[in-house]
Amino acid sequence: MKKSDFSKYVGFAMQLAKGISTSGKISQKKKVSLMRHLGEVLVESCYFDGVNEGTFQQSAIFVESVASVLIENDDVFKILESLREASDRLFAHGAAVSLYSVMIARELGWDSPQVLFKIGTAGLLHDIGKKDLSREILDKDRSDLTREERQVYETHTSRGSQELSRLTSVPAEIAQVVLEHHENCLGHGFPQGLKRDKIHPMARHVAVANEFCEIVMNQKPEDRRKPTEVIDRIFKTNLVLFDPTYFAILMVIFGMEVPLKLKLHYEKGGLRSRKNAA
């Protein structure tokens, strides 16, 4: 975060905290425990080789700040805690998506604390609808799901969005991102089959971070690939599904050269640094 933005962020966070209605039923000890666990997850699970350490640390601090504001609301705390209890892998995945969504946003030049807060929150909460799914479904690769299981799995976006929509402390945009983060630019996603221009920009943004983190964090030891190899595989096989601007920026974060076919999108993104452009 730029020094000039820090005071703005603090002021924004304080205003948000004051606007949250809490019952105070959840002990501070439990909230501290969740925050400590989040910090451990960010350090142990989300730091992939190749990312600039300074960029990682600054973004991790911001994600922790986002979470610290969110969990002051008892309802949001219960959602995050139930996600952790349902599956620590889901909790770690949400933390990773939040972290990389913030890194992409920062590299894009989105310095507004309000925007970064929404991006970080959307990443952290994007999969909350999965907490009510059975472990049998959660533990399977999506490619191994039966037709019936896939139909149940695909309800998680609507479940999560509906749950967040009931919370007045969560901006409506975040519920929309949760609903749309599995839509894709060809219109083959779910739940609505929206095409690129109909998908909320933050949902397209989170979708890139989600796909990357999903592959990297769920690899079998014997098939493990470097993050740059994962990005290259997505580029060669599924790039058409994702917003090319955000995908190009993911490449930049890992110090990869941006291929010529993405350069136009990269430059449209208005990045501060273009040293890695092909």
C-alpha positions in Angstrom: 0.0 0.0 0.0 1.3 3.5 -0.8 2.0 5.6 2.2 -0.4 8.2 0.9 -3.2 5.6 0.9 -2.5 4.2 4.4 -4.4 6.9 6.2 -7.3 6.6 3.8 -7.4 2.9 4.5 -7.3 3.3 8.2 -10.1 5.8 8.0 -12.2 3.5 5.8 -11.6 0.5 8.0 -12.7 2.5 11.1 -15.8 3.7 9.4 -16.7 0.2 8.3 -16.0 -1.2 11.8 -18.3 1.4 13.3 -21.0 0.6 10.8 -21.0 -3.1 11.7 -23.6 -4.2 14.1 -22.2 -6.9 16.4 -23.7 -8.8 19.3 -20.4 -9.5 21.0 -21.3 -13.1 21.6 -18.0 -14.4 20.1 -15.0 -14.1 22.4 -11.9 -12.1 21.4 -9.9 -15.3 22.0 -11.7 -17.1 19.2 -11.2 -14.2 16.9 -7.5 -14.0 17.6 -7.3 -17.7 17.1 -8.8 -17.4 13.6 -6.5 -14.5 12.7 -3.5 -16.4 13.9 -4.5 -19.4 11.7 -5.1 -17.1 8.7 -1.5 -15.7 9.2 -0.1 -19.2 9.3 -2.0 -20.2 6.2 -0.8 -17.2 4.3 2.8 -17.9 5.1 2.8 -21.7 4.8 0.4 -22.4 2.0 0.2 -19.3 -0.2 3.8 -18.3 -0.8 4.7 -19.9 -4.1 8.2 -19.7 -5.5 8.8 -16.9 -8.0 6.7 -14.1 -6.4 8.6 -11.0 -5.3 8.8 -11.4 -1.5 8.1 -7.7 -0.9 4.9 -7.8 -3.0 3.8 -11.0 -1.2 4.4 -9.6 2.2 2.6 -6.3 1.5 -0.4 -8.1 0.1 -0.5 -10.6 2.9 -0.6 -7.8 5.4 -3.5 -6.2 3.5 -5.4 -9.5 3.5 -4.9 -9.9 7.2 -6.2 -6.3 7.7 -9.3 -7.2 5.6 -9.9 -10.3 7.7 -9.4 -8.4 11.0 -12.2 -5.9 10.0 -14.5 -8.7 8.7 -14.4 -10.9 11.8 -15.5 -8.1 14.1 -18.9 -8.9 12.6 -20.2 -12.0 14.4 -22.1 -13.3 11.4 -19.0 -13.1 9.1 -16.8 -14.6 11.8 -19.2 -17.6 12.0 -19.1 -18.0 8.2 -15.3 -18.1 8.2 -15.0 -20.3 11.2 -17.6 -22.8 9.7 -15.6 -22.8 6.5 -12.4 -23.7 8.4 -14.3 -26.4 10.3 -15.8 -27.9 7.1 -12.4 -28.1 5.5 -9.1 -26.4 6.3 -8.2 -26.9 2.6 -11.1 -24.7 1.7 -10.1 -22.0 4.2 -6.5 -22.1 2.9 -7.8 -21.9 -0.7 -9.9 -18.8 0.2 -6.9 -17.1 1.8 -4.7 -17.9 -1.3 -7.3 -16.5 -3.7 -7.7 -13.4 -1.6 -4.0 -12.9 -1.5 -3.4 -13.4 -5.3 -6.5 -11.3 -6.1 -5.0 -8.4 -4.1 -1.6 -8.9 -5.8 -3.2 -8.8 -9.2 -5.1 -5.6 -8.3 -2.1 -3.9 -6.9 -0.1 -4.7 -10.0 -3.0 -3.3 -12.1 -2.6 0.0 -10.2 -5.8 -0.4 -8.3 -4.6 1.6 -5.3 -8.0 2.5 -3.8 -8.3 0.9 -0.3 -12.0 0.5 -0.9 -11.5 -1.5 -4.1 -8.7 -3.6 -2.6 -10.9 -4.3 0.4 -13.7 -5.6 -1.8 -11.3 -7.7 -3.9 -9.7 -9.2 -0.8 -13.1 -9.9 0.8 -14.5 -11.5 -2.4 -11.4 -13.7 -2.6 -11.6 -14.8 1.0 -15.4 -15.5 0.9 -15.8 -16.8 -2.7 -16.2 -20.4 -1.8 -18.3 -20.1 1.4 -21.2 -22.0 -0.4 -19.0 -25.1 -0.3 -19.1 -25.4 3.5 -22.5 -27.1 3.3 -21.5 -29.7 0.7 -20.6 -33.2 1.6 -17.0 -34.2 2.1 -17.5 -36.9 -0.6 -18.1 -34.2 -3.2 -15.5 -31.8 -1.8 -12.8 -34.4 -1.8 -13.3 -35.4 -5.4 -11.7 -33.8 -8.4 -14.3 -32.0 -10.4 -13.6 -34.2 -13.4 -14.5 -37.3 -11.3 -17.9 -36.0 -10.1 -21.0 -37.8 -11.3 -23.7 -35.8 -13.1 -25.8 -35.6 -10.0 -22.7 -34.6 -7.9 -21.8 -31.9 -10.4 -25.2 -30.4 -10.1 -24.9 -30.2 -6.4 -21.4 -28.9 -6.6 -22.5 -26.1 -8.9 -25.0 -24.8 -6.4 -22.2 -23.5 -4.2 -22.0 -20.2 -6.0 -25.7 -19.5 -5.4 -25.6 -20.8 -1.9 -22.7 -18.5 -1.0 -24.2 -15.5 -2.7 -27.5 -15.9 -1.0 -25.9 -16.2 2.4 -23.9 -13.1 1.9 -26.9 -11.2 0.6 -28.5 -11.5 3.9 -25.7 -9.7 5.7 -26.1 -5.9 5.6 -22.4 -5.5 6.5 -21.2 -7.2 3.2 -21.4 -5.0 0.1 -23.8 -6.3 -2.6 -20.9 -6.4 -5.1 -19.2 -9.1 -3.1 -22.2 -11.3 -3.2 -22.3 -10.8 -7.0 -18.7 -11.8 -7.3 -19.3 -15.0 -5.2 -22.3 -15.8 -7.6 -20.3 -15.2 -10.8 -16.7 -16.5 -10.0 -17.3 -19.7 -12.0 -18.7 -17.9 -15.1 -16.3 -17.8 -18.0 -15.7 -15.5 -21.0 -17.1 -18.0 -23.5 -20.4 -18.3 -21.6 -19.9 -21.9 -20.6 -19.7 -21.3 -16.9 -22.3 -21.5 -14.1 -24.8 -20.7 -12.7 -26.0 -18.3 -15.4 -23.8 -19.0 -18.5 -22.8 -15.3 -18.7 -20.3 -14.2 -21.3 -17.3 -11.9 -20.7 -19.0 -8.5 -20.8 -21.9 -9.6 -18.6 -19.6 -10.9 -15.8 -18.7 -8.4 -13.0 -15.0 -7.3 -13.5 -14.1 -8.4 -10.0 -15.6 -11.8 -10.7 -13.4 -12.1 -13.8 -10.5 -11.0 -11.7 -11.1 -13.5 -8.9 -11.7 -16.3 -11.4 -8.1 -16.0 -12.6 -6.7 -16.2 -9.0 -9.1 -19.0 -8.2 -8.1 -21.2 -11.1 -4.4 -20.7 -10.5 -4.6 -21.4 -6.7 -6.9 -24.4 -7.3 -4.4 -26.1 -9.5 -1.3 -25.2 -7.5 -2.6 -26.1 -4.1 -4.3 -29.4 -5.2 -1.5 -31.0 -7.1 -0.4 -34.6 -6.2 3.2 -34.7 -5.0 4.2 -36.9 -7.9 2.7 -34.5 -10.4 3.8 -31.3 -8.8 4.6 -28.4 -11.2 6.1 -25.0 -10.6 3.6 -22.1 -10.5 5.0 -20.8 -13.8 4.4 -24.2 -15.4 0.9 -24.1 -14.1 0.3 -20.7 -15.6 1.8 -21.8 -18.9 -0.5 -24.8 -18.9 -3.6 -22.6 -18.4 -2.3 -20.3 -21.1 -2.0 -23.1 -23.6 -5.2 -25.0 -22.8 -7.9 -22.7 -21.2 -6.9 -19.1 -21.8 -10.1 -18.3 -23.7 -12.1 -18.9 -20.5 -10.4 -16.1 -18.6 -10.1 -12.3 -18.9 -6.7 -11.9 -20.7 -5.9 -8.7 -18.9 -6.0 -10.3 -15.4 -4.2 -13.4 -16.7 -1.4 -11.3 -18.2 -0.9 -9.6 -14.8 -0.7 -13.0 -13.1 2.2 -13.8 -15.4 3.9 -10.5 -14.5 3.6 -11.3 -10.8 5.7 -14.4 -11.4 8.2 -12.6 -13.6 7.1 -14.3 -16.8 7.3 -12.7 -20.2 3.9 -11.7 -21.5 3.3 -13.3 -24.9 2.7 -10.9 -27.8 -1.0 -12.1 -28.1 -1.6 -10.8 -24.6 0.5 -7.6 -24.8 -2.4 -5.4 -26.0 -4.5 -6.5 -23.0 -1.5 -6.1 -20.7 -1.0 -2.5 -21.9 -4.8 -1.8 -21.6 -4.5 -2.8 -17.9 -2.4 0.3 -17.2 0.3 -1.4 -15.3 3.0 0.6 -13.5 5.7 -1.7 -14.6 6.0 -3.3 -18.1 9.6 -4.6 -18.0 8.4 -8.2 -18.6 6.3 -7.5 -21.6 7.4 -9.4 -24.7 
